């Protein structure tokens, strides 16, 4: 199933963020974890640019998401810069306080952080630091193990066990952008958050932002 999507903005400063309106779903992960491929597989189109060069995304890219037949968009996807790649990690980490930390800490419409980790790679310290940061910011997050199609079933189960041991508090979902495995479940989680936020806003009267 394909959804309708529209590019809204690319922000490298908090002043460039779109006016908070719809529920937002943020996608985060190490460079080369397959973040763009996951986003593209969700929407059924080449929305986010994939690149063989790690660290190509340097801004937070916002995309409006709408279901076919619906008059209004339902949510916004926010594609955040990758981290952890040696050549650019220092440069990216210097940018975090300027616009990434304010987004994760203060964005009133941010409902869920989808944190991507590579199922083929052992747990990384940079992923642990991100999850600790999100926990300290009281952000809801879902851990998605990408590229799961590259592992046999036994290998995948072993990798998921290791991830569960490393991140016991995290909800974990295996995913393959290539085969579509996990796509329906990820959409279910995303839409559930968006609908809960929309319902909560509707019951609380006029928006505060």
N, CA, C and O atoms as a DFTB+ gen file, in Angstrom:
836 C
 N C O
     1  1       0.841      -1.201       0.000
     2  2       0.000       0.000       0.000
     3  2       0.879       1.255       0.000
     4  3       1.854       1.349       0.745
     5  1       0.518       2.191      -0.833
     6  2       1.267       3.437      -0.923
     7  2       0.504       4.556      -0.223
     8  3      -0.718       4.650      -0.341
     9  1       1.213       5.388       0.492
    10  2       0.593       6.560       1.100
    11  2       1.084       7.793       0.352
    12  3       2.083       7.739      -0.366
    13  1       0.384       8.890       0.524
    14  2       0.753      10.135      -0.150
    15  2       1.671      10.936       0.756
    16  3       1.414      11.058       1.954
    17  1       2.723      11.475       0.200
    18  2       3.698      12.196       1.010
    19  2       4.132      13.466       0.291
    20  3       4.115      13.552      -0.937
    21  1       4.521      14.447       1.096
    22  2       4.936      15.737       0.525
    23  2       6.045      16.321       1.383
    24  3       5.920      16.395       2.606
    25  1       7.130      16.735       0.741
    26  2       8.237      17.362       1.463
    27  2       7.800      18.715       2.020
    28  3       7.208      19.528       1.310
    29  1       8.098      18.945       3.300
    30  2       7.721      20.210       3.935
    31  2       8.900      21.153       4.124
    32  3       8.843      22.314       3.718
    33  1       9.977      20.652       4.744
    34  2      11.083      21.552       5.087
    35  2      12.328      20.750       5.438
    36  3      12.250      19.592       5.848
    37  1      13.487      21.401       5.265
    38  2      14.763      20.869       5.739
    39  2      15.316      21.876       6.744
    40  3      15.569      23.028       6.394
    41  1      15.502      21.448       7.977
    42  2      15.886      22.370       9.042
    43  2      17.269      22.049       9.593
    44  3      17.552      20.911       9.968
    45  1      18.128      23.065       9.638
    46  2      19.425      22.936      10.300
    47  2      19.509      23.894      11.487
    48  3      20.582      24.123      12.044
    49  1      18.367      24.440      11.857
    50  2      18.269      25.360      12.982
    51  2      16.846      25.257      13.515
    52  3      15.906      25.057      12.746
    53  1      16.684      25.391      14.828
    54  2      15.351      25.264      15.425
    55  2      14.371      26.289      14.856
    56  3      13.162      26.057      14.834
    57  1      14.901      27.421      14.397
    58  2      14.029      28.455      13.823
    59  2      13.404      28.013      12.507
    60  3      12.432      28.612      12.048
    61  1      13.959      26.962      11.896
    62  2      13.464      26.503      10.602
    63  2      12.426      25.395      10.725
    64  3      11.880      24.950       9.715
    65  1      12.144      24.938      11.951
    66  2      11.161      23.869      12.111
    67  2       9.788      24.336      11.628
    68  3       9.444      25.503      11.812
    69  1       8.999      23.457      11.016
    70  2       7.622      23.829      10.682
    71  2       6.834      24.142      11.957
    72  3       7.162      23.640      13.032
    73  1       5.808      24.961      11.835
    74  2       4.948      25.255      12.979
    75  2       4.347      23.939      13.476
    76  3       3.789      23.191      12.673
    77  1       4.443      23.631      14.782
    78  2       3.901      22.361      15.288
    79  2       2.413      22.246      14.994
    80  3       1.637      23.156      15.284
    81  1       2.027      21.117      14.416
    82  2       0.602      20.936      14.086
    83  2       0.208      19.476      14.232
    84  3      -0.492      19.112      15.177
    85  1       0.653      18.640      13.306
    86  2       0.278      17.226      13.306
    87  2       1.219      16.403      14.183
    88  3       2.329      16.848      14.476
    89  1       0.793      15.203      14.609
    90  2       1.706      14.299      15.313
    91  2       2.936      14.006      14.455
    92  3       2.820      13.801      13.247
    93  1       4.103      13.987      15.077
    94  2       5.341      13.756      14.337
    95  2       6.013      12.465      14.783
    96  3       6.043      12.132      15.967
    97  1       6.545      11.754      13.808
    98  2       7.277      10.513      14.029
    99  2       8.709      10.751      13.570
   100  3       8.946      11.032      12.395
   101  1       9.668      10.639      14.492
   102  2      11.067      10.893      14.158
   103  2      11.789       9.576      13.877
   104  3      11.577       8.578      14.565
   105  1      12.643       9.590      12.857
   106  2      13.448       8.420      12.505
   107  2      14.916       8.747      12.777
   108  3      15.460       9.715      12.247
   109  1      15.543       7.922      13.611
   110  2      16.924       8.154      14.016
   111  2      17.725       6.878      13.870
   112  3      17.175       5.779      13.955
   113  1      19.027       7.019      13.649
   114  2      19.876       5.843      13.573
   115  2      21.272       6.195      13.106
   116  3      21.527       7.292      12.609
   117  1      22.174       5.235      13.278
   118  2      23.543       5.421      12.819
   119  2      23.578       5.565      11.301
   120  3      22.697       5.067      10.599
   121  1      24.595       6.242      10.807
   122  2      24.781       6.351       9.361
   123  2      24.885       4.951       8.758
   124  3      25.537       4.071       9.320
   125  1      24.243       4.758       7.620
   126  2      24.236       3.482       6.889
   127  2      23.396       2.398       7.550
   128  3      23.545       1.222       7.220
   129  1      22.510       2.773       8.484
   130  2      21.663       1.764       9.121
   131  2      20.475       1.396       8.231
   132  3      19.773       0.422       8.503
   133  1      20.250       2.171       7.174
   134  2      19.137       1.905       6.269
   135  2      17.918       2.748       6.568
   136  3      16.792       2.353       6.265
   137  1      18.139       3.913       7.166
   138  2      17.022       4.766       7.584
   139  2      16.184       5.224       6.386
   140  3      14.957       5.132       6.419
   141  1      16.827       5.708       5.351
   142  2      16.096       6.174       4.168
   143  2      15.323       5.032       3.524
   144  3      14.203       5.227       3.052
   145  1      15.913       3.845       3.501
   146  2      15.240       2.693       2.906
   147  2      13.996       2.315       3.699
   148  3      12.978       1.943       3.115
   149  1      14.069       2.408       5.018
   150  2      12.906       2.108       5.854
   151  2      11.787       3.110       5.587
   152  3      10.633       2.722       5.400
   153  1      12.128       4.397       5.570
   154  2      11.119       5.428       5.312
   155  2      10.479       5.219       3.938
   156  3       9.258       5.287       3.798
   157  1      11.309       4.966       2.933
   158  2      10.787       4.765       1.581
   159  2       9.898       3.525       1.497
   160  3       8.892       3.528       0.786
   161  1      10.262       2.468       2.217
   162  2       9.447       1.256       2.176
   163  2       8.117       1.471       2.884
   164  3       7.116       0.857       2.513
   165  1       8.091       2.324       3.888
   166  2       6.836       2.621       4.586
   167  2       5.861       3.368       3.683
   168  3       4.675       3.042       3.636
   169  1       6.360       4.360       2.972
   170  2       5.456       5.188       2.155
   171  2       5.265       4.649       0.745
   172  3       4.387       5.109       0.015
   173  1       6.092       3.666       0.356
   174  2       5.943       3.089      -0.978
   175  2       6.421       3.995      -2.087
   176  3       5.944       3.909      -3.219
   177  1       7.373       4.874      -1.764
   178  2       7.925       5.788      -2.770
   179  2       9.299       6.245      -2.318
   180  3       9.653       6.105      -1.147
   181  1      10.085       6.799      -3.260
   182  2      11.414       7.296      -2.897
   183  2      11.282       8.687      -2.311
   184  3      11.497       9.698      -2.980
   185  1      10.920       8.703      -1.039
   186  2      10.720       9.964      -0.336
   187  2      12.054      10.485       0.204
   188  3      12.464      11.608      -0.088
   189  1      12.717       9.643       0.995
   190  2      14.030       9.997       1.542
   191  2      15.107       9.510       0.576
   192  3      14.987       8.434      -0.009
   193  1      16.139      10.296       0.416
   194  2      17.221       9.935      -0.503
   195  2      18.129       8.898       0.151
   196  3      18.596       9.074       1.276
   197  1      18.368       7.800      -0.592
   198  2      19.337       6.813      -0.128
   199  2      20.682       7.137      -0.761
   200  3      20.753       7.644      -1.881
   201  1      21.738       6.839      -0.032
   202  2      23.072       7.159      -0.534
   203  2      24.060       6.127      -0.021
   204  3      23.920       5.618       1.091
   205  1      25.073       5.817      -0.846
   206  2      26.133       4.911      -0.402
   207  2      27.141       5.648       0.464
   208  3      28.018       5.028       1.066
   209  1      27.022       6.966       0.528
   210  2      27.928       7.770       1.351
   211  2      27.301       8.029       2.711
   212  3      26.302       8.743       2.796
   213  1      27.864       7.463       3.784
   214  2      27.282       7.678       5.111
   215  2      27.287       9.149       5.492
   216  3      28.196       9.898       5.135
   217  1      26.263       9.542       6.217
   218  2      26.227      10.901       6.738
   219  2      25.765      11.938       5.739
   220  3      26.011      13.128       5.939
   221  1      25.095      11.522       4.656
   222  2      24.677      12.475       3.628
   223  2      23.598      13.439       4.152
   224  3      23.583      14.618       3.796
   225  1      22.702      12.924       4.998
   226  2      21.651      13.779       5.546
   227  2      22.218      14.635       6.671
   228  3      22.680      14.099       7.678
   229  1      22.192      15.949       6.515
   230  2      22.739      16.847       7.538
   231  2      21.663      17.718       8.169
   232  3      21.955      18.506       9.069
   233  1      20.430      17.588       7.711
   234  2      19.343      18.402       8.239
   235  2      18.232      17.483       8.746
   236  3      18.228      16.287       8.456
   237  1      17.293      18.047       9.503
   238  2      16.062      17.318       9.806
   239  2      15.106      17.588       8.661
   240  3      14.719      18.733       8.426
   241  1      14.728      16.542       7.951
   242  2      13.832      16.681       6.810
   243  2      12.416      16.278       7.229
   244  3      12.202      15.181       7.745
   245  1      11.456      17.173       7.004
   246  2      10.073      16.950       7.413
   247  2       9.218      16.604       6.193
   248  3       9.301      17.265       5.157
   249  1       8.391      15.556       6.330
   250  2       7.515      15.107       5.248
   251  2       6.097      14.935       5.791
   252  3       5.892      14.336       6.847
   253  1       5.143      15.459       5.067
   254  2       3.730      15.322       5.418
   255  2       3.214      13.991       4.865
   256  3       3.491      13.631       3.720
   257  1       2.457      13.265       5.700
   258  2       1.966      11.941       5.314
   259  2       0.433      11.940       5.312
   260  3      -0.207      12.317       6.294
   261  1      -0.139      11.505       4.179
   262  2      -1.599      11.468       4.055
   263  2      -2.031      10.155       3.414
   264  3      -1.372       9.647       2.507
   265  1      -3.145       9.612       3.896
   266  2      -3.676       8.374       3.331
   267  2      -4.533       8.691       2.116
   268  3      -5.266       9.680       2.131
   269  1      -4.462       7.879       1.057
   270  2      -5.297       8.091      -0.124
   271  2      -6.775       8.149       0.263
   272  3      -7.252       7.334       1.053
   273  1      -7.487       9.114      -0.300
   274  2      -8.906       9.257      -0.014
   275  2      -9.211      10.136       1.192
   276  3     -10.365      10.494       1.427
   277  1      -8.181      10.483       1.954
   278  2      -8.385      11.353       3.108
   279  2      -8.038      12.790       2.717
   280  3      -7.028      13.021       2.052
   281  1      -8.875      13.767       3.127
   282  2      -8.647      15.143       2.685
   283  2      -7.466      15.827       3.383
   284  3      -6.879      16.763       2.839
   285  1      -7.123      15.362       4.575
   286  2      -6.067      16.045       5.344
   287  2      -4.935      15.083       5.693
   288  3      -5.161      13.883       5.850
   289  1      -3.729      15.605       5.813
   290  2      -2.616      14.755       6.256
   291  2      -2.837      14.268       7.682
   292  3      -3.507      14.920       8.483
   293  1      -2.262      13.114       7.978
   294  2      -2.475      12.485       9.278
   295  2      -1.302      12.698      10.228
   296  3      -1.478      12.743      11.445
   297  1      -0.101      12.827       9.661
   298  2       1.097      12.938      10.505
   299  2       2.244      13.504       9.695
   300  3       2.130      13.723       8.489
   301  1       3.351      13.735      10.382
   302  2       4.586      14.197       9.747
   303  2       5.716      13.245      10.121
   304  3       5.871      12.882      11.287
   305  1       6.504      12.843       9.128
   306  2       7.729      12.084       9.364
   307  2       8.888      13.077       9.454
   308  3       8.992      13.986       8.631
   309  1       9.750      12.906      10.442
   310  2      10.957      13.726      10.567
   311  2      12.173      12.806      10.437
   312  3      12.388      11.923      11.267
   313  1      12.952      13.024       9.396
   314  2      14.143      12.214       9.106
   315  2      15.355      12.958       9.657
   316  3      15.746      13.997       9.124
   317  1      15.956      12.422      10.736
   318  2      17.067      13.096      11.405
   319  2      18.412      12.635      10.856
   320  3      18.513      11.531      10.322
   321  1      19.451      13.470      10.981
   322  2      20.776      13.084      10.482
   323  2      21.291      11.827      11.171
   324  3      21.058      11.607      12.360
   325  1      22.001      11.005      10.392
   326  2      22.640       9.824      10.971
   327  2      23.811      10.217      11.859
   328  3      24.316      11.338      11.794
   329  1      24.227       9.276      12.684
   330  2      25.330       9.553      13.611
   331  2      26.247       8.336      13.662
   332  3      25.896       7.263      13.172
   333  1      27.420       8.510      14.256
   334  2      28.292       7.369      14.521
   335  2      29.289       7.030      13.432
   336  3      30.078       6.101      13.602
   337  1      29.285       7.754      12.312
   338  2      30.245       7.461      11.253
   339  2      31.499       8.290      11.500
   340  3      31.421       9.510      11.646
   341  1      32.639       7.641      11.548
   342  2      33.871       8.278      12.046
   343  2      34.189       9.603      11.359
   344  3      34.534      10.578      12.026
   345  1      34.076       9.647      10.022
   346  2      34.499      10.844       9.284
   347  2      33.650      12.065       9.609
   348  3      34.139      13.193       9.550
   349  1      32.404      11.852       9.945
   350  2      31.518      13.004      10.135
   351  2      30.927      13.066      11.543
   352  3      30.169      13.984      11.856
   353  1      31.267      12.095      12.392
   354  2      30.609      12.044      13.696
   355  2      30.884      13.302      14.517
   356  3      29.994      13.803      15.204
   357  1      32.117      13.815      14.447
   358  2      32.433      15.020      15.217
   359  2      31.657      16.220      14.684
   360  3      31.145      17.038      15.448
   361  1      31.583      16.306      13.379
   362  2      30.858      17.425      12.760
   363  2      29.365      17.360      13.115
   364  3      28.755      18.373      13.457
   365  1      28.788      16.151      13.027
   366  2      27.373      15.989      13.355
   367  2      27.136      16.242      14.838
   368  3      26.165      16.900      15.213
   369  1      28.025      15.719      15.683
   370  2      27.822      15.874      17.129
   371  2      27.877      17.344      17.538
   372  3      27.231      17.746      18.505
   373  1      28.646      18.143      16.804
   374  2      28.690      19.577      17.095
   375  2      27.373      20.256      16.722
   376  3      27.031      21.308      17.261
   377  1      26.633      19.638      15.787
   378  2      25.368      20.217      15.353
   379  2      24.211      19.861      16.285
   380  3      23.202      20.565      16.313
   381  1      24.349      18.778      17.046
   382  2      23.241      18.310      17.873
   383  2      22.669      19.387      18.791
   384  3      21.452      19.570      18.814
   385  1      23.505      20.115      19.557
   386  2      22.927      21.112      20.463
   387  2      22.183      22.229      19.744
   388  3      21.310      22.870      20.329
   389  1      22.525      22.469      18.470
   390  2      21.940      23.594      17.747
   391  2      20.498      23.330      17.316
   392  3      19.647      24.216      17.402
   393  1      20.227      22.106      16.851
   394  2      18.860      21.873      16.364
   395  2      18.326      20.475      16.639
   396  3      17.109      20.296      16.683
   397  1      19.181      19.482      16.824
   398  2      18.671      18.121      17.046
   399  2      18.223      17.929      18.490
   400  3      17.136      17.405      18.737
   401  1      19.051      18.348      19.445
   402  2      18.638      18.250      20.840
   403  2      17.387      19.084      21.128
   404  3      16.478      18.584      21.790
   405  1      17.300      20.335      20.658
   406  2      16.054      21.086      20.876
   407  2      14.835      20.380      20.287
   408  3      13.753      20.404      20.874
   409  1      15.015      19.750      19.125
   410  2      13.886      19.040      18.527
   411  2      13.447      17.878      19.421
   412  3      12.263      17.735      19.726
   413  1      14.401      17.056      19.834
   414  2      14.062      15.870      20.631
   415  2      13.580      16.246      22.029
   416  3      12.725      15.566      22.595
   417  1      14.121      17.314      22.581
   418  2      13.758      17.707      23.947
   419  2      12.457      18.495      24.023
   420  3      11.667      18.308      24.948
   421  1      12.233      19.375      23.052
   422  2      11.206      20.403      23.229
   423  2      10.038      20.330      22.242
   424  3       9.033      21.011      22.447
   425  1      10.137      19.546      21.204
   426  2       9.092      19.546      20.178
   427  2       7.776      19.028      20.763
   428  3       7.712      17.865      21.162
   429  1       6.732      19.845      20.826
   430  2       5.497      19.418      21.492
   431  2       4.717      18.369      20.719
   432  3       3.928      17.628      21.306
   433  1       4.929      18.296      19.403
   434  2       4.153      17.370      18.581
   435  2       4.895      16.069      18.273
   436  3       4.392      15.241      17.514
   437  1       6.085      15.879      18.850
   438  2       6.849      14.649      18.623
   439  2       6.238      13.517      19.452
   440  3       6.274      13.547      20.682
   441  1       5.677      12.518      18.762
   442  2       4.970      11.457      19.460
   443  2       5.759      10.167      19.631
   444  3       5.579       9.453      20.618
   445  1       6.641       9.863      18.664
   446  2       7.371       8.595      18.704
   447  2       8.712       8.748      18.001
   448  3       8.797       9.350      16.931
   449  1       9.753       8.202      18.609
   450  2      11.076       8.142      17.994
   451  2      11.315       6.701      17.537
   452  3      11.374       5.785      18.358
   453  1      11.449       6.509      16.240
   454  2      11.762       5.196      15.686
   455  2      13.288       5.118      15.569
   456  3      13.886       5.746      14.696
   457  1      13.902       4.343      16.456
   458  2      15.366       4.235      16.502
   459  2      15.784       2.979      15.752
   460  3      15.405       1.868      16.124
   461  1      16.565       3.162      14.697
   462  2      16.965       2.051      13.846
   463  2      18.355       1.552      14.222
   464  3      19.290       2.338      14.374
   465  1      18.477       0.239      14.370
   466  2      19.767      -0.411      14.578
   467  2      19.896      -1.524      13.549
   468  3      18.898      -2.118      13.141
   469  1      21.113      -1.805      13.135
   470  2      21.369      -2.840      12.132
   471  2      21.375      -4.202      12.821
   472  3      22.184      -4.436      13.720
   473  1      20.486      -5.099      12.411
   474  2      20.410      -6.428      13.023
   475  2      21.691      -7.229      12.819
   476  3      21.937      -8.198      13.538
   477  1      22.512      -6.830      11.838
   478  2      23.743      -7.564      11.521
   479  2      24.947      -7.079      12.317
   480  3      26.028      -7.662      12.232
   481  1      24.762      -6.018      13.086
   482  2      25.882      -5.391      13.801
   483  2      25.657      -5.501      15.310
   484  3      24.539      -5.286      15.779
   485  1      26.698      -5.833      16.076
   486  2      26.540      -5.892      17.537
   487  2      26.100      -4.541      18.093
   488  3      26.309      -3.516      17.443
   489  1      25.495      -4.517      19.282
   490  2      25.059      -3.249      19.892
   491  2      26.201      -2.243      19.949
   492  3      27.337      -2.588      20.273
   493  1      25.875      -0.985      19.627
   494  2      26.874       0.074      19.552
   495  2      26.677       1.086      20.687
   496  3      25.555       1.345      21.120
   497  1      27.791       1.646      21.152
   498  2      27.737       2.613      22.237
   499  2      26.933       3.852      21.858
   500  3      26.236       4.422      22.697
   501  1      27.029       4.271      20.590
   502  2      26.305       5.472      20.166
   503  2      24.796       5.242      20.211
   504  3      24.034       6.168      20.490
   505  1      24.358       3.999      19.934
   506  2      22.933       3.698      20.047
   507  2      22.496       3.741      21.509
   508  3      21.428       4.260      21.832
   509  1      23.322       3.196      22.379
   510  2      23.022       3.239      23.807
   511  2      22.911       4.681      24.295
   512  3      22.016       5.008      25.074
   513  1      23.809       5.532      23.842
   514  2      23.777       6.944      24.256
   515  2      22.492       7.617      23.785
   516  3      21.899       8.413      24.513
   517  1      22.061       7.292      22.555
   518  2      20.826       7.882      22.042
   519  2      19.623       7.423      22.865
   520  3      18.779       8.239      23.237
   521  1      19.540       6.126      23.152
   522  2      18.407       5.621      23.920
   523  2      18.393       6.197      25.335
   524  3      17.329       6.491      25.879
   525  1      19.574       6.358      25.926
   526  2      19.651       6.995      27.250
   527  2      19.161       8.442      27.170
   528  3      18.459       8.919      28.062
   529  1      19.535       9.129      26.098
   530  2      19.111      10.521      25.904
   531  2      17.589      10.594      25.771
   532  3      16.953      11.450      26.385
   533  1      17.009       9.704      24.975
   534  2      15.558       9.709      24.776
   535  2      14.828       9.362      26.072
   536  3      13.781       9.935      26.377
   537  1      15.384       8.428      26.826
   538  2      14.764       8.067      28.111
   539  2      14.797       9.245      29.070
   540  3      13.820       9.516      29.768
   541  1      15.936       9.952      29.101
   542  2      16.063      11.117      29.979
   543  2      15.119      12.234      29.543
   544  3      14.664      13.026      30.369
   545  1      14.825      12.298      28.236
   546  2      13.905      13.312      27.708
   547  2      12.450      12.872      27.794
   548  3      11.542      13.593      27.380
   549  1      12.243      11.669      28.342
   550  2      10.893      11.110      28.500
   551  2      10.186      10.965      27.154
   552  3       8.991      11.234      27.030
   553  1      10.950      10.533      26.151
   554  2      10.386      10.321      24.818
   555  2      10.051       8.840      24.620
   556  3      10.813       7.957      25.014
   557  1       8.897       8.590      24.000
   558  2       8.513       7.235      23.635
   559  2       9.343       6.823      22.425
   560  3       9.458       7.578      21.459
   561  1       9.929       5.606      22.478
   562  2      10.711       5.164      21.322
   563  2      10.476       3.688      21.051
   564  3      10.100       2.916      21.934
   565  1      10.713       3.325      19.789
   566  2      10.595       1.952      19.317
   567  2      11.905       1.597      18.641
   568  3      12.386       2.339      17.785
   569  1      12.484       0.466      19.019
   570  2      13.749       0.023      18.446
   571  2      13.453      -0.904      17.271
   572  3      12.794      -1.930      17.438
   573  1      13.940      -0.543      16.084
   574  2      13.688      -1.309      14.868
   575  2      15.001      -1.878      14.354
   576  3      15.934      -1.131      14.059
   577  1      15.075      -3.215      14.246
   578  2      16.294      -3.892      13.786
   579  2      16.212      -4.066      12.274
   580  3      15.473      -4.919      11.784
   581  1      16.974      -3.255      11.534
   582  2      16.897      -3.229      10.078
   583  2      17.726      -4.343       9.439
   584  3      18.519      -5.013      10.101
   585  1      17.518      -4.519       8.129
   586  2      18.272      -5.475       7.305
   587  2      18.151      -6.902       7.834
   588  3      19.088      -7.695       7.734
   589  1      16.988      -7.217       8.398
   590  2      16.804      -8.542       8.997
   591  2      16.806      -9.659       7.955
   592  3      17.026     -10.822       8.292
   593  1      16.559      -9.307       6.688
   594  2      16.544     -10.326       5.626
   595  2      17.928     -10.905       5.363
   596  3      18.039     -11.957       4.734
   597  1      18.978     -10.249       5.826
   598  2      20.346     -10.731       5.575
   599  2      20.743     -11.857       6.530
   600  3      21.807     -12.456       6.373
   601  1      19.906     -12.144       7.506
   602  2      20.210     -13.178       8.494
   603  2      19.258     -14.355       8.339
   604  3      18.093     -14.175       7.983
   605  1      19.754     -15.564       8.608
   606  2      18.865     -16.716       8.678
   607  2      17.959     -16.559       9.893
   608  3      18.212     -15.712      10.750
   609  1      16.922     -17.356       9.972
   610  2      15.990     -17.234      11.092
   611  2      16.697     -17.426      12.427
   612  3      16.452     -16.682      13.377
   613  1      17.580     -18.433      12.500
   614  2      18.316     -18.670      13.751
   615  2      19.240     -17.506      14.083
   616  3      19.334     -17.089      15.237
   617  1      19.919     -16.984      13.066
   618  2      20.814     -15.842      13.284
   619  2      20.024     -14.625      13.746
   620  3      20.464     -13.894      14.633
   621  1      18.852     -14.404      13.142
   622  2      18.031     -13.256      13.506
   623  2      17.543     -13.377      14.946
   624  3      17.581     -12.407      15.703
   625  1      17.088     -14.564      15.319
   626  2      16.622     -14.753      16.692
   627  2      17.750     -14.506      17.693
   628  3      17.530     -13.937      18.762
   629  1      18.960     -14.940      17.334
   630  2      20.115     -14.692      18.197
   631  2      20.422     -13.214      18.310
   632  3      20.708     -12.713      19.397
   633  1      20.363     -12.506      17.171
   634  2      20.626     -11.061      17.173
   635  2      19.582     -10.321      17.995
   636  3      19.912      -9.388      18.726
   637  1      18.317     -10.736      17.877
   638  2      17.247     -10.079      18.639
   639  2      17.405     -10.335      20.136
   640  3      17.116      -9.464      20.956
   641  1      17.862     -11.529      20.483
   642  2      18.105     -11.822      21.909
   643  2      19.185     -10.898      22.473
   644  3      19.058     -10.371      23.578
   645  1      20.243     -10.717      21.694
   646  2      21.336      -9.837      22.140
   647  2      20.839      -8.406      22.310
   648  3      21.161      -7.745      23.297
   649  1      20.051      -7.928      21.343
   650  2      19.507      -6.570      21.433
   651  2      18.573      -6.427      22.627
   652  3      18.578      -5.396      23.299
   653  1      17.774      -7.450      22.894
   654  2      16.866      -7.410      24.034
   655  2      17.644      -7.367      25.345
   656  3      17.260      -6.662      26.279
   657  1      18.737      -8.123      25.411
   658  2      19.581      -8.105      26.615
   659  2      20.251      -6.748      26.805
   660  3      20.387      -6.258      27.927
   661  1      20.668      -6.151      25.690
   662  2      21.366      -4.862      25.750
   663  2      20.403      -3.719      26.063
   664  3      20.750      -2.793      26.795
   665  1      19.195      -3.789      25.507
   666  2      18.209      -2.721      25.692
   667  2      16.901      -3.309      26.245
   668  3      15.894      -3.345      25.537
   669  1      16.911      -3.764      27.495
   670  2      15.745      -4.491      28.035
   671  2      14.474      -3.661      28.115
   672  3      13.375      -4.214      28.120
   673  1      14.609      -2.346      28.177
   674  2      13.413      -1.502      28.313
   675  2      12.779      -1.156      26.971
   676  3      11.705      -0.557      26.934
   677  1      13.424      -1.523      25.877
   678  2      12.966      -1.095      24.553
   679  2      12.007      -2.099      23.932
   680  3      12.182      -3.310      24.071
   681  1      10.988      -1.585      23.245
   682  2      10.172      -2.425      22.363
   683  2      10.994      -2.662      21.097
   684  3      11.586      -1.728      20.556
   685  1      11.032      -3.911      20.626
   686  2      11.924      -4.282      19.535
   687  2      11.142      -4.902      18.392
   688  3      10.303      -5.779      18.598
   689  1      11.431      -4.430      17.165
   690  2      10.744      -4.924      15.983
   691  2      11.762      -5.197      14.874
   692  3      12.451      -4.271      14.446
   693  1      11.879      -6.450      14.392
   694  2      12.737      -6.715      13.233
   695  2      12.088      -6.183      11.962
   696  3      10.863      -6.187      11.832
   697  1      12.918      -5.724      11.026
   698  2      12.378      -5.056       9.829
   699  2      13.278      -5.327       8.630
   700  3      14.501      -5.397       8.752
   701  1      12.650      -5.476       7.480
   702  2      13.398      -5.564       6.227
   703  2      12.749      -4.671       5.197
   704  3      11.610      -4.907       4.794
   705  1      13.463      -3.645       4.768
   706  2      12.952      -2.772       3.711
   707  2      12.887      -3.530       2.383
   708  3      12.100      -3.184       1.502
   709  1      13.712      -4.555       2.250
   710  2      13.780      -5.318       0.995
   711  2      12.571      -6.230       0.838
   712  3      11.972      -6.276      -0.237
   713  1      12.199      -6.962       1.894
   714  2      11.094      -7.925       1.793
   715  2       9.775      -7.378       2.325
   716  3       8.714      -7.940       2.052
   717  1       9.838      -6.281       3.086
   718  2       8.625      -5.727       3.685
   719  2       8.283      -6.338       5.035
   720  3       7.272      -5.978       5.637
   721  1       9.106      -7.253       5.515
   722  2       8.847      -7.868       6.816
   723  2       8.887      -6.807       7.912
   724  3       9.848      -6.046       8.018
   725  1       7.838      -6.766       8.720
   726  2       7.759      -5.796       9.811
   727  2       7.060      -4.512       9.440
   728  3       6.779      -3.691      10.313
   729  1       6.765      -4.314       8.144
   730  2       6.177      -3.049       7.692
   731  2       4.806      -2.814       8.308
   732  3       4.534      -1.730       8.824
   733  1       3.937      -3.830       8.257
   734  2       2.587      -3.658       8.790
   735  2       2.606      -3.370      10.283
   736  3       1.850      -2.531      10.772
   737  1       3.475      -4.073      11.004
   738  2       3.549      -3.871      12.449
   739  2       4.092      -2.486      12.780
   740  3       3.617      -1.848      13.719
   741  1       5.085      -2.006      12.021
   742  2       5.620      -0.672      12.274
   743  2       4.557       0.390      11.999
   744  3       4.405       1.333      12.775
   745  1       3.819       0.237      10.895
   746  2       2.734       1.181      10.615
   747  2       1.698       1.160      11.736
   748  3       1.185       2.207      12.130
   749  1       1.393      -0.027      12.246
   750  2       0.418      -0.148      13.336
   751  2       0.856       0.662      14.548
   752  3       0.057       1.383      15.146
   753  1       2.136       0.538      14.907
   754  2       2.677       1.261      16.055
   755  2       2.642       2.771      15.805
   756  3       2.267       3.545      16.686
   757  1       3.036       3.180      14.599
   758  2       3.082       4.605      14.260
   759  2       1.678       5.212      14.277
   760  3       1.464       6.271      14.869
   761  1       0.729       4.546      13.633
   762  2      -0.622       5.097      13.543
   763  2      -1.301       5.127      14.912
   764  3      -2.089       6.027      15.199
   765  1      -0.996       4.155      15.739
   766  2      -1.576       4.119      17.080
   767  2      -1.158       5.353      17.869
   768  3      -1.982       5.985      18.530
   769  1       0.125       5.691      17.797
   770  2       0.627       6.885      18.490
   771  2      -0.027       8.143      17.927
   772  3      -0.492       9.000      18.679
   773  1      -0.061       8.247      16.596
   774  2      -0.632       9.442      15.958
   775  2      -2.107       9.606      16.321
   776  3      -2.558      10.716      16.603
   777  1      -2.850       8.517      16.313
   778  2      -4.278       8.590      16.636
   779  2      -4.511       8.958      18.097
   780  3      -5.430       9.711      18.419
   781  1      -3.664       8.416      18.981
   782  2      -3.782       8.768      20.399
   783  2      -3.504      10.249      20.623
   784  3      -4.192      10.900      21.410
   785  1      -2.500      10.782      19.937
   786  2      -2.179      12.201      20.072
   787  2      -3.300      13.080      19.524
   788  3      -3.655      14.095      20.124
   789  1      -3.854      12.680      18.374
   790  2      -4.942      13.444      17.766
   791  2      -6.168      13.440      18.669
   792  3      -6.820      14.470      18.840
   793  1      -6.484      12.278      19.250
   794  2      -7.631      12.169      20.145
   795  2      -7.422      12.994      21.412
   796  3      -8.351      13.643      21.893
   797  1      -6.206      12.971      21.950
   798  2      -5.909      13.730      23.160
   799  2      -6.027      15.227      22.908
   800  3      -6.519      15.969      23.758
   801  1      -5.571      15.673      21.726
   802  2      -5.663      17.101      21.395
   803  2      -7.120      17.515      21.226
   804  3      -7.523      18.596      21.657
   805  1      -7.908      16.639      20.592
   806  2      -9.312      16.951      20.356
   807  2     -10.084      17.080      21.671
   808  3     -10.997      17.898      21.784
   809  1      -9.712      16.269      22.657
   810  2     -10.425      16.299      23.930
   811  2      -9.981      17.428      24.847
   812  3     -10.651      17.751      25.828
   813  1      -8.826      18.028      24.509
   814  2      -8.294      19.084      25.381
   815  2      -8.636      20.489      24.906
   816  3      -8.230      21.475      25.521
   817  1      -9.381      20.576      23.814
   818  2      -9.775      21.898      23.336
   819  2      -8.776      22.449      22.343
   820  3      -8.052      21.678      21.713
   821  1      -8.716      23.777      22.184
   822  2      -7.826      24.396      21.201
   823  2      -6.366      24.031      21.481
   824  3      -5.972      23.920      22.642
   825  1      -5.564      23.844      20.435
   826  2      -4.152      23.511      20.636
   827  2      -3.410      24.626      21.365
   828  3      -3.726      25.809      21.237
   829  1      -2.412      24.201      22.135
   830  2      -1.641      25.169      22.922
   831  2      -0.460      25.732      22.136
   832  3       0.219      26.643      22.610
   833  1      -0.208      25.198      20.940
   834  2       0.973      25.629      20.194
   835  2       0.593      26.242      18.881
   836  3       1.465      26.662      18.121
